[in-house]
Amino acid sequence: MANNTTHINYTLVDIEKYLLGKMNASEMYAMEKAALQDPFLADAIEGFQEANLEISKKYLTTISEAI
């Protein structure tokens, strides 16, 4: 039996849209379903939900530039 699931690499932009309610219902459902199967994504969503998004984006930009 073939696995018809498509893996999506969610980014901070996607997580931000999710947390701010800027996704439609099907996009939110897809992200929630993916988070159920990807503990790293689930942790990222939970972490950014608790964090200040602007400060987090600043730190991630600094890290990306350093790499």
CYANA upper distance limits for C-alpha pairs under 8 A (distance plus 0.5 A):
 10 TYR  CA     14 ASP  CA      6.31
 10 TYR  CA     15 ILE  CA      7.61
 10 TYR  CA     41 LEU  CA      8.30
 11 THR  CA     15 ILE  CA      6.84
 12 LEU  CA     16 GLU  CA      6.43
 13 VAL  CA     17 LYS  CA      6.67
 14 ASP  CA     18 TYR  CA      6.64
 15 ILE  CA     19 LEU  CA      6.62
 15 ILE  CA     45 ILE  CA      6.71
 15 ILE  CA     48 PHE  CA      8.27
 16 GLU  CA     20 LEU  CA      6.54
 16 GLU  CA     48 PHE  CA      8.48
 16 GLU  CA     53 LEU  CA      8.06
 17 LYS  CA     21 GLY  CA      6.55
 17 LYS  CA     22 LYS  CA      5.31
 17 LYS  CA     23 MET  CA      6.44
 18 TYR  CA     22 LYS  CA      6.55
 18 TYR  CA     23 MET  CA      6.22
 18 TYR  CA     28 MET  CA      6.95
 19 LEU  CA     45 ILE  CA      8.43
 19 LEU  CA     49 GLN  CA      7.27
 23 MET  CA     27 GLU  CA      6.25
 23 MET  CA     28 MET  CA      6.43
 24 ASN  CA     28 MET  CA      6.75
 25 ALA  CA     29 TYR  CA      6.57
 26 SER  CA     30 ALA  CA      6.63
 27 GLU  CA     31 MET  CA      6.74
 28 MET  CA     32 GLU  CA      6.59
 29 TYR  CA     33 LYS  CA      6.51
 30 ALA  CA     34 ALA  CA      6.61
 31 MET  CA     35 ALA  CA      6.62
 32 GLU  CA     36 LEU  CA      6.87
 33 LYS  CA     37 GLN  CA      7.37
 34 ALA  CA     38 ASP  CA      6.52
 34 ALA  CA     41 LEU  CA      8.16
 35 ALA  CA     39 PRO  CA      6.78
 35 ALA  CA     40 PHE  CA      8.24
 35 ALA  CA     41 LEU  CA      5.79
 35 ALA  CA     42 ALA  CA      5.17
 36 LEU  CA     42 ALA  CA      7.42
 38 ASP  CA     42 ALA  CA      6.88
 39 PRO  CA     43 ASP  CA      6.55
 40 PHE  CA     44 ALA  CA      6.62
 41 LEU  CA     45 ILE  CA      6.67
 42 ALA  CA     46 GLU  CA      6.72
 43 ASP  CA     47 GLY  CA      6.38
 44 ALA  CA     48 PHE  CA      6.53
 45 ILE  CA     49 GLN  CA      6.51
 46 GLU  CA     50 GLU  CA      7.02
 47 GLY  CA     51 ALA  CA      6.66
 48 PHE  CA     52 ASN  CA      7.63
 48 PHE  CA     53 LEU  CA      7.02
 48 PHE  CA     56 SER  CA      8.28
 51 ALA  CA     56 SER  CA      7.54
 52 ASN  CA     56 SER  CA      6.68
 53 LEU  CA     57 LYS  CA      6.54
 54 GLU  CA     58 LYS  CA      6.80
 55 ILE  CA     59 TYR  CA      6.82
 56 SER  CA     60 LEU  CA      6.63
 57 LYS  CA     61 THR  CA      6.53
 58 LYS  CA     62 THR  CA      6.78
 59 TYR  CA     63 ILE  CA      6.68
 60 LEU  CA     64 SER  CA      6.54
 61 THR  CA     65 GLU  CA      6.63
 62 THR  CA     66 ALA  CA      6.73
 63 ILE  CA     67 ILE  CA      6.84
